[in-house]
Amino acid sequence: MNIELIPVGDNPPESLNVIIEVPTGGEPVKYEFDKESGALFVDRILHTPMR
């Protein structure tokens, strides 16, 4: 992943892209892969049990 290819956001400063660390064993998260930047983006936090 090249973080230089991740755009600042759709509507700065109201909507920004950020880089976060998601710990192993944390809340279930749905991701989407962006082919252009090679990054995984958080789509949403899942509130249903997945374990």
N, CA, C, O and CB atoms as a CASP TS submission, in Angstrom:
PFRMAT TS
TARGET T0000
AUTHOR 0000-0000-0000
METHOD Language model
MODEL 1
PARENT N/A
ATOM      1  N   MET     1       0.845  -1.171   0.000  1.00  0.00           N
ATOM      2  CA  MET     1       0.000   0.000   0.000  1.00  0.00           C
ATOM      3  C   MET     1       0.891   1.235   0.000  1.00  0.00           C
ATOM      4  O   MET     1       1.826   1.344   0.793  1.00  0.00           O
ATOM      5  CB  MET     1      -0.962  -0.002   1.216  1.00  0.00           C
ATOM      6  N   ASN     2       0.594   2.137  -0.878  1.00  0.00           N
ATOM      7  CA  ASN     2       1.310   3.403  -0.946  1.00  0.00           C
ATOM      8  C   ASN     2       0.392   4.489  -0.387  1.00  0.00           C
ATOM      9  O   ASN     2      -0.566   4.896  -1.045  1.00  0.00           O
ATOM     10  CB  ASN     2       1.757   3.732  -2.417  1.00  0.00           C
ATOM     11  N   ILE     3       0.687   4.959   0.834  1.00  0.00           N
ATOM     12  CA  ILE     3      -0.201   5.945   1.462  1.00  0.00           C
ATOM     13  C   ILE     3      -0.222   7.271   0.714  1.00  0.00           C
ATOM     14  O   ILE     3      -1.128   8.080   0.913  1.00  0.00           O
ATOM     15  CB  ILE     3       0.222   6.183   2.897  1.00  0.00           C
ATOM     16  N   GLU     4       0.757   7.500  -0.135  1.00  0.00           N
ATOM     17  CA  GLU     4       0.769   8.727  -0.935  1.00  0.00           C
ATOM     18  C   GLU     4      -0.357   8.729  -1.976  1.00  0.00           C
ATOM     19  O   GLU     4      -0.734   9.790  -2.473  1.00  0.00           O
ATOM     20  CB  GLU     4       2.129   8.890  -1.632  1.00  0.00           C
ATOM     21  N   LEU     5      -0.899   7.546  -2.310  1.00  0.00           N
ATOM     22  CA  LEU     5      -1.972   7.450  -3.300  1.00  0.00           C
ATOM     23  C   LEU     5      -3.362   7.594  -2.686  1.00  0.00           C
ATOM     24  O   LEU     5      -4.352   7.667  -3.414  1.00  0.00           O
ATOM     25  CB  LEU     5      -1.880   6.132  -4.026  1.00  0.00           C
ATOM     26  N   ILE     6      -3.448   7.635  -1.352  1.00  0.00           N
ATOM     27  CA  ILE     6      -4.740   7.781  -0.688  1.00  0.00           C
ATOM     28  C   ILE     6      -5.126   9.258  -0.701  1.00  0.00           C
ATOM     29  O   ILE     6      -4.396  10.092  -0.167  1.00  0.00           O
ATOM     30  CB  ILE     6      -4.692   7.225   0.775  1.00  0.00           C
ATOM     31  N   PRO     7      -6.268   9.587  -1.305  1.00  0.00           N
ATOM     32  CA  PRO     7      -6.666  10.999  -1.367  1.00  0.00           C
ATOM     33  C   PRO     7      -7.013  11.540   0.014  1.00  0.00           C
ATOM     34  O   PRO     7      -7.334  10.778   0.926  1.00  0.00           O
ATOM     35  CB  PRO     7      -7.860  11.177  -2.311  1.00  0.00           C
ATOM     36  N   VAL     8      -6.946  12.857   0.160  1.00  0.00           N
ATOM     37  CA  VAL     8      -7.211  13.494   1.452  1.00  0.00           C
ATOM     38  C   VAL     8      -8.651  13.277   1.901  1.00  0.00           C
ATOM     39  O   VAL     8      -8.914  13.196   3.101  1.00  0.00           O
ATOM     40  CB  VAL     8      -6.914  14.988   1.375  1.00  0.00           C
ATOM     41  N   GLY     9      -9.576  13.182   0.971  1.00  0.00           N
ATOM     42  CA  GLY     9     -10.984  12.966   1.324  1.00  0.00           C
ATOM     43  C   GLY     9     -11.901  13.531   0.265  1.00  0.00           C
ATOM     44  O   GLY     9     -11.459  14.211  -0.661  1.00  0.00           O
ATOM     45  N   ASP    10     -13.196  13.242   0.410  1.00  0.00           N
ATOM     46  CA  ASP    10     -14.187  13.695  -0.569  1.00  0.00           C
ATOM     47  C   ASP    10     -14.495  15.180  -0.463  1.00  0.00           C
ATOM     48  O   ASP    10     -14.723  15.844  -1.474  1.00  0.00           O
ATOM     49  CB  ASP    10     -15.459  12.912  -0.407  1.00  0.00           C
ATOM     50  N   ASN    11     -14.502  15.709   0.768  1.00  0.00           N
ATOM     51  CA  ASN    11     -14.923  17.088   0.987  1.00  0.00           C
ATOM     52  C   ASN    11     -14.175  17.670   2.182  1.00  0.00           C
ATOM     53  O   ASN    11     -14.785  17.936   3.217  1.00  0.00           O
ATOM     54  CB  ASN    11     -16.453  17.169   1.209  1.00  0.00           C
ATOM     55  N   PRO    12     -12.845  17.874   2.053  1.00  0.00           N
ATOM     56  CA  PRO    12     -12.103  18.395   3.209  1.00  0.00           C
ATOM     57  C   PRO    12     -12.549  19.813   3.541  1.00  0.00           C
ATOM     58  O   PRO    12     -12.852  20.562   2.612  1.00  0.00           O
ATOM     59  CB  PRO    12     -10.587  18.368   2.937  1.00  0.00           C
ATOM     60  N   PRO    13     -12.608  20.219   4.763  1.00  0.00           N
ATOM     61  CA  PRO    13     -12.258  19.484   5.975  1.00  0.00           C
ATOM     62  C   PRO    13     -13.421  18.716   6.594  1.00  0.00           C
ATOM     63  O   PRO    13     -13.257  18.136   7.668  1.00  0.00           O
ATOM     64  CB  PRO    13     -11.709  20.429   6.984  1.00  0.00           C
ATOM     65  N   GLU    14     -14.602  18.690   5.950  1.00  0.00           N
ATOM     66  CA  GLU    14     -15.745  17.983   6.534  1.00  0.00           C
ATOM     67  C   GLU    14     -15.605  16.464   6.428  1.00  0.00           C
ATOM     68  O   GLU    14     -16.010  15.750   7.346  1.00  0.00           O
ATOM     69  CB  GLU    14     -17.030  18.425   5.855  1.00  0.00           C
ATOM     70  N   SER    15     -15.048  15.961   5.342  1.00  0.00           N
ATOM     71  CA  SER    15     -14.890  14.520   5.120  1.00  0.00           C
ATOM     72  C   SER    15     -13.435  14.232   4.774  1.00  0.00           C
ATOM     73  O   SER    15     -12.939  14.679   3.739  1.00  0.00           O
ATOM     74  CB  SER    15     -15.840  14.013   3.986  1.00  0.00           C
ATOM     75  N   LEU    16     -12.749  13.484   5.642  1.00  0.00           N
ATOM     76  CA  LEU    16     -11.329  13.187   5.458  1.00  0.00           C
ATOM     77  C   LEU    16     -11.083  11.687   5.497  1.00  0.00           C
ATOM     78  O   LEU    16     -11.805  10.951   6.169  1.00  0.00           O
ATOM     79  CB  LEU    16     -10.488  13.886   6.531  1.00  0.00           C
ATOM     80  N   ASN    17     -10.068  11.238   4.779  1.00  0.00           N
ATOM     81  CA  ASN    17      -9.580   9.873   4.913  1.00  0.00           C
ATOM     82  C   ASN    17      -8.480   9.882   5.963  1.00  0.00           C
ATOM     83  O   ASN    17      -7.641  10.782   5.985  1.00  0.00           O
ATOM     84  CB  ASN    17      -9.061   9.306   3.545  1.00  0.00           C
ATOM     85  N   VAL    18      -8.486   8.877   6.834  1.00  0.00           N
ATOM     86  CA  VAL    18      -7.468   8.765   7.882  1.00  0.00           C
ATOM     87  C   VAL    18      -6.934   7.337   7.898  1.00  0.00           C
ATOM     88  O   VAL    18      -7.560   6.425   7.358  1.00  0.00           O
ATOM     89  CB  VAL    18      -8.048   9.158   9.280  1.00  0.00           C
ATOM     90  N   ILE    19      -5.794   7.155   8.512  1.00  0.00           N
ATOM     91  CA  ILE    19      -5.208   5.828   8.685  1.00  0.00           C
ATOM     92  C   ILE    19      -5.363   5.454  10.147  1.00  0.00           C
ATOM     93  O   ILE    19      -4.923   6.185  11.034  1.00  0.00           O
ATOM     94  CB  ILE    19      -3.700   5.792   8.241  1.00  0.00           C
ATOM     95  N   ILE    20      -6.000   4.294  10.397  1.00  0.00           N
ATOM     96  CA  ILE    20      -6.202   3.828  11.764  1.00  0.00           C
ATOM     97  C   ILE    20      -5.666   2.407  11.892  1.00  0.00           C
ATOM     98  O   ILE    20      -5.558   1.678  10.906  1.00  0.00           O
ATOM     99  CB  ILE    20      -7.705   3.889  12.159  1.00  0.00           C
ATOM    100  N   GLU    21      -5.337   2.035  13.101  1.00  0.00           N
ATOM    101  CA  GLU    21      -4.882   0.675  13.381  1.00  0.00           C
ATOM    102  C   GLU    21      -6.023  -0.075  14.056  1.00  0.00           C
ATOM    103  O   GLU    21      -6.563   0.385  15.062  1.00  0.00           O
ATOM    104  CB  GLU    21      -3.594   0.674  14.278  1.00  0.00           C
ATOM    105  N   VAL    22      -6.388  -1.219  13.508  1.00  0.00           N
ATOM    106  CA  VAL    22      -7.455  -2.042  14.066  1.00  0.00           C
ATOM    107  C   VAL    22      -6.800  -3.251  14.727  1.00  0.00           C
ATOM    108  O   VAL    22      -6.160  -4.052  14.046  1.00  0.00           O
ATOM    109  CB  VAL    22      -8.492  -2.481  12.960  1.00  0.00           C
ATOM    110  N   PRO    23      -6.952  -3.395  16.054  1.00  0.00           N
ATOM    111  CA  PRO    23      -6.284  -4.495  16.753  1.00  0.00           C
ATOM    112  C   PRO    23      -6.909  -5.853  16.438  1.00  0.00           C
ATOM    113  O   PRO    23      -8.107  -5.952  16.168  1.00  0.00           O
ATOM    114  CB  PRO    23      -6.322  -4.253  18.249  1.00  0.00           C
ATOM    115  N   THR    24      -6.093  -6.880  16.476  1.00  0.00           N
ATOM    116  CA  THR    24      -6.577  -8.245  16.329  1.00  0.00           C
ATOM    117  C   THR    24      -7.519  -8.571  17.478  1.00  0.00           C
ATOM    118  O   THR    24      -7.229  -8.256  18.632  1.00  0.00           O
ATOM    119  CB  THR    24      -5.401  -9.249  16.282  1.00  0.00           C
ATOM    120  N   GLY    25      -8.633  -9.193  17.166  1.00  0.00           N
ATOM    121  CA  GLY    25      -9.593  -9.557  18.199  1.00  0.00           C
ATOM    122  C   GLY    25     -10.522  -8.430  18.594  1.00  0.00           C
ATOM    123  O   GLY    25     -11.313  -8.580  19.526  1.00  0.00           O
ATOM    124  N   GLY    26     -10.442  -7.294  17.898  1.00  0.00           N
ATOM    125  CA  GLY    26     -11.318  -6.164  18.206  1.00  0.00           C
ATOM    126  C   GLY    26     -12.707  -6.378  17.627  1.00  0.00           C
ATOM    127  O   GLY    26     -13.063  -7.485  17.223  1.00  0.00           O
ATOM    128  N   GLU    27     -13.480  -5.314  17.592  1.00  0.00           N
ATOM    129  CA  GLU    27     -14.831  -5.378  17.038  1.00  0.00           C
ATOM    130  C   GLU    27     -14.767  -5.818  15.573  1.00  0.00           C
ATOM    131  O   GLU    27     -13.829  -5.457  14.861  1.00  0.00           O
ATOM    132  CB  GLU    27     -15.544  -4.002  17.167  1.00  0.00           C
ATOM    133  N   PRO    28     -15.765  -6.602  15.113  1.00  0.00           N
ATOM    134  CA  PRO    28     -15.785  -7.014  13.706  1.00  0.00           C
ATOM    135  C   PRO    28     -15.942  -5.795  12.793  1.00  0.00           C
ATOM    136  O   PRO    28     -16.769  -4.918  13.044  1.00  0.00           O
ATOM    137  CB  PRO    28     -16.930  -8.025  13.452  1.00  0.00           C
ATOM    138  N   VAL    29     -15.139  -5.759  11.738  1.00  0.00           N
ATOM    139  CA  VAL    29     -15.120  -4.624  10.820  1.00  0.00           C
ATOM    140  C   VAL    29     -15.263  -5.142   9.396  1.00  0.00           C
ATOM    141  O   VAL    29     -14.638  -6.140   9.035  1.00  0.00           O
ATOM    142  CB  VAL    29     -13.812  -3.791  10.980  1.00  0.00           C
ATOM    143  N   LYS    30     -16.081  -4.473   8.582  1.00  0.00           N
ATOM    144  CA  LYS    30     -16.197  -4.809   7.163  1.00  0.00           C
ATOM    145  C   LYS    30     -15.284  -3.864   6.392  1.00  0.00           C
ATOM    146  O   LYS    30     -15.353  -2.645   6.547  1.00  0.00           O
ATOM    147  CB  LYS    30     -17.689  -4.705   6.659  1.00  0.00           C
ATOM    148  N   TYR    31     -14.431  -4.447   5.561  1.00  0.00           N
ATOM    149  CA  TYR    31     -13.467  -3.675   4.784  1.00  0.00           C
ATOM    150  C   TYR    31     -13.821  -3.713   3.309  1.00  0.00           C
ATOM    151  O   TYR    31     -14.516  -4.614   2.840  1.00  0.00           O
ATOM    152  CB  TYR    31     -12.047  -4.207   5.003  1.00  0.00           C
ATOM    153  N   GLU    32     -13.325  -2.705   2.580  1.00  0.00           N
ATOM    154  CA  GLU    32     -13.385  -2.696   1.123  1.00  0.00           C
ATOM    155  C   GLU    32     -11.981  -2.427   0.612  1.00  0.00           C
ATOM    156  O   GLU    32     -11.240  -1.638   1.199  1.00  0.00           O
ATOM    157  CB  GLU    32     -14.405  -1.626   0.588  1.00  0.00           C
ATOM    158  N   PHE    33     -11.617  -3.083  -0.483  1.00  0.00           N
ATOM    159  CA  PHE    33     -10.289  -2.918  -1.076  1.00  0.00           C
ATOM    160  C   PHE    33     -10.362  -1.905  -2.203  1.00  0.00           C
ATOM    161  O   PHE    33     -11.219  -2.006  -3.082  1.00  0.00           O
ATOM    162  CB  PHE    33      -9.737  -4.271  -1.595  1.00  0.00           C
ATOM    163  N   ASP    34      -9.460  -0.923  -2.180  1.00  0.00           N
ATOM    164  CA  ASP    34      -9.376   0.081  -3.233  1.00  0.00           C
ATOM    165  C   ASP    34      -8.228  -0.302  -4.157  1.00  0.00           C
ATOM    166  O   ASP    34      -7.065  -0.227  -3.762  1.00  0.00           O
ATOM    167  CB  ASP    34      -9.173   1.518  -2.642  1.00  0.00           C
ATOM    168  N   LYS    35      -8.544  -0.713  -5.384  1.00  0.00           N
ATOM    169  CA  LYS    35      -7.517  -1.187  -6.318  1.00  0.00           C
ATOM    170  C   LYS    35      -6.520  -0.090  -6.688  1.00  0.00           C
ATOM    171  O   LYS    35      -5.333  -0.363  -6.864  1.00  0.00           O
ATOM    172  CB  LYS    35      -8.171  -1.728  -7.579  1.00  0.00           C
ATOM    173  N   GLU    36      -6.995   1.134  -6.803  1.00  0.00           N
ATOM    174  CA  GLU    36      -6.127   2.233  -7.241  1.00  0.00           C
ATOM    175  C   GLU    36      -5.004   2.514  -6.249  1.00  0.00           C
ATOM    176  O   GLU    36      -3.853   2.680  -6.653  1.00  0.00           O
ATOM    177  CB  GLU    36      -6.949   3.494  -7.448  1.00  0.00           C
ATOM    178  N   SER    37      -5.323   2.568  -4.953  1.00  0.00           N
ATOM    179  CA  SER    37      -4.302   2.879  -3.946  1.00  0.00           C
ATOM    180  C   SER    37      -3.720   1.630  -3.306  1.00  0.00           C
ATOM    181  O   SER    37      -2.655   1.693  -2.691  1.00  0.00           O
ATOM    182  CB  SER    37      -4.886   3.770  -2.871  1.00  0.00           C
ATOM    183  N   GLY    38      -4.410   0.476  -3.443  1.00  0.00           N
ATOM    184  CA  GLY    38      -3.952  -0.743  -2.795  1.00  0.00           C
ATOM    185  C   GLY    38      -4.271  -0.774  -1.312  1.00  0.00           C
ATOM    186  O   GLY    38      -3.693  -1.568  -0.570  1.00  0.00           O
ATOM    187  N   ALA    39      -5.186   0.083  -0.871  1.00  0.00           N
ATOM    188  CA  ALA    39      -5.505   0.200   0.554  1.00  0.00           C
ATOM    189  C   ALA    39      -6.817  -0.504   0.885  1.00  0.00           C
ATOM    190  O   ALA    39      -7.703  -0.636   0.041  1.00  0.00           O
ATOM    191  CB  ALA    39      -5.585   1.675   0.965  1.00  0.00           C
ATOM    192  N   LEU    40      -6.915  -0.950   2.130  1.00  0.00           N
ATOM    193  CA  LEU    40      -8.177  -1.453   2.670  1.00  0.00           C
ATOM    194  C   LEU    40      -8.856  -0.301   3.385  1.00  0.00           C
ATOM    195  O   LEU    40      -8.235   0.386   4.197  1.00  0.00           O
ATOM    196  CB  LEU    40      -7.954  -2.674   3.636  1.00  0.00           C
ATOM    197  N   PHE    41     -10.126  -0.089   3.087  1.00  0.00           N
ATOM    198  CA  PHE    41     -10.886   0.967   3.734  1.00  0.00           C
ATOM    199  C   PHE    41     -11.955   0.349   4.617  1.00  0.00           C
ATOM    200  O   PHE    41     -12.575  -0.644   4.237  1.00  0.00           O
ATOM    201  CB  PHE    41     -11.516   1.913   2.693  1.00  0.00           C
ATOM    202  N   VAL    42     -12.178   0.926   5.793  1.00  0.00           N
ATOM    203  CA  VAL    42     -13.251   0.466   6.669  1.00  0.00           C
ATOM    204  C   VAL    42     -14.568   0.905   6.052  1.00  0.00           C
ATOM    205  O   VAL    42     -14.790   2.090   5.803  1.00  0.00           O
ATOM    206  CB  VAL    42     -13.089   1.026   8.129  1.00  0.00           C
ATOM    207  N   ASP    43     -15.440  -0.068   5.809  1.00  0.00           N
ATOM    208  CA  ASP    43     -16.767   0.227   5.286  1.00  0.00           C
ATOM    209  C   ASP    43     -17.716   0.517   6.444  1.00  0.00           C
ATOM    210  O   ASP    43     -18.460   1.498   6.423  1.00  0.00           O
ATOM    211  CB  ASP    43     -17.294  -0.947   4.423  1.00  0.00           C
ATOM    212  N   ARG    44     -17.679  -0.362   7.465  1.00  0.00           N
ATOM    213  CA  ARG    44     -18.513  -0.135   8.646  1.00  0.00           C
ATOM    214  C   ARG    44     -18.106  -1.098   9.752  1.00  0.00           C
ATOM    215  O   ARG    44     -17.477  -2.128   9.506  1.00  0.00           O
ATOM    216  CB  ARG    44     -20.016  -0.302   8.304  1.00  0.00           C
ATOM    217  N   ILE    45     -18.478  -0.740  10.970  1.00  0.00           N
ATOM    218  CA  ILE    45     -18.309  -1.602  12.131  1.00  0.00           C
ATOM    219  C   ILE    45     -19.545  -2.494  12.205  1.00  0.00           C
ATOM    220  O   ILE    45     -20.670  -1.997  12.140  1.00  0.00           O
ATOM    221  CB  ILE    45     -18.110  -0.765  13.461  1.00  0.00           C
ATOM    222  N   LEU    46     -19.351  -3.795  12.340  1.00  0.00           N
ATOM    223  CA  LEU    46     -20.471  -4.733  12.412  1.00  0.00           C
ATOM    224  C   LEU    46     -20.868  -4.915  13.867  1.00  0.00           C
ATOM    225  O   LEU    46     -20.018  -5.166  14.721  1.00  0.00           O
ATOM    226  CB  LEU    46     -20.106  -6.100  11.764  1.00  0.00           C
ATOM    227  N   HIS    47     -22.142  -4.792  14.145  1.00  0.00           N
ATOM    228  CA  HIS    47     -22.624  -4.893  15.523  1.00  0.00           C
ATOM    229  C   HIS    47     -23.272  -6.243  15.811  1.00  0.00           C
ATOM    230  O   HIS    47     -23.959  -6.399  16.821  1.00  0.00           O
ATOM    231  CB  HIS    47     -23.615  -3.780  15.809  1.00  0.00           C
ATOM    232  N   THR    48     -23.058  -7.220  14.930  1.00  0.00           N
ATOM    233  CA  THR    48     -23.570  -8.567  15.166  1.00  0.00           C
ATOM    234  C   THR    48     -22.413  -9.470  15.565  1.00  0.00           C
ATOM    235  O   THR    48     -21.296  -9.276  15.086  1.00  0.00           O
ATOM    236  CB  THR    48     -24.298  -9.123  13.908  1.00  0.00           C
ATOM    237  N   PRO    49     -22.649 -10.447  16.426  1.00  0.00           N
ATOM    238  CA  PRO    49     -21.567 -11.340  16.843  1.00  0.00           C
ATOM    239  C   PRO    49     -21.026 -12.145  15.666  1.00  0.00           C
ATOM    240  O   PRO    49     -21.795 -12.710  14.888  1.00  0.00           O
ATOM    241  CB  PRO    49     -22.053 -12.284  17.942  1.00  0.00           C
ATOM    242  N   MET    50     -19.708 -12.195  15.539  1.00  0.00           N
ATOM    243  CA  MET    50     -19.072 -12.931  14.451  1.00  0.00           C
ATOM    244  C   MET    50     -18.071 -13.945  14.986  1.00  0.00           C
ATOM    245  O   MET    50     -17.369 -14.583  14.201  1.00  0.00           O
ATOM    246  CB  MET    50     -18.380 -11.968  13.489  1.00  0.00           C
ATOM    247  N   ARG    51     -17.988 -14.108  16.288  1.00  0.00           N
ATOM    248  CA  ARG    51     -16.984 -14.997  16.870  1.00  0.00           C
ATOM    249  C   ARG    51     -17.581 -16.310  17.253  1.00  0.00           C
ATOM    250  O   ARG    51     -16.877 -17.183  17.761  1.00  0.00           O
ATOM    251  CB  ARG    51     -16.339 -14.365  18.071  1.00  0.00           C
TER
END
